[in-house]
Amino acid sequence: MLPRTERDIFAASDRRGRFDLDSVRGILERAAVEQHRLDVERDDTYTREELEEMAAEAGISREALARALRRGRARPSLARRRGTGLRWLARGALAALAGLAFVGLMLAFPTVAEILFWTVIAMLVLVLLGAVPM
């Protein structure tokens, strides 16, 4: 299991500042994720000056650009949209993990799991019928 926080990673280093293999993996993994985030953010974002230059090249006046910016017509950046997708991906992974945990519970404690299973089914039926607000 990889260390999760900087404190854990640096606690794993010895007095000479050397890191064990698990710590090195954790550090490099986090650095690669951060580098990718920075690359995507840089590639998909523009400064106001760059936006004004692009607008001028397209024949759009500064006033029209300023109005569009004030009205909030600018779309969210690709980095933000990707971040949203990553959050949904993480939620999906957590849902899959919960499903696996439920199967494990069902195998380990069949009576408890069966009660929980039928309770969830009953709640879903009530929600679908509109008896319980969601």
Number of C-alpha atoms within 10 A of each C-alpha: 6 14 17 12 12 12 9 12 19 15 14 18 14 10 8 6 9 12 17 11 11 13 22 17 15 18 19 11 13 14 12 12 11 12 12 12 15 13 12 16 15 11 11 12 14 13 8 9 9 11 13 17 14 13 15 13 10 9 9 13 12 13 9 11 16 12 11 12 11 10 9 10 10 9 8 10 14 14 18 14 12 13 13 12 12 12 12 12 12 12 12 12 12 12 12 12 12 12 12 12 12 15 14 13 16 17 11 11 11 13 12 11 17 13 12 15 13 11 12 12 12 12 13 14 13 14 13 12 10 10 10 11 8 8
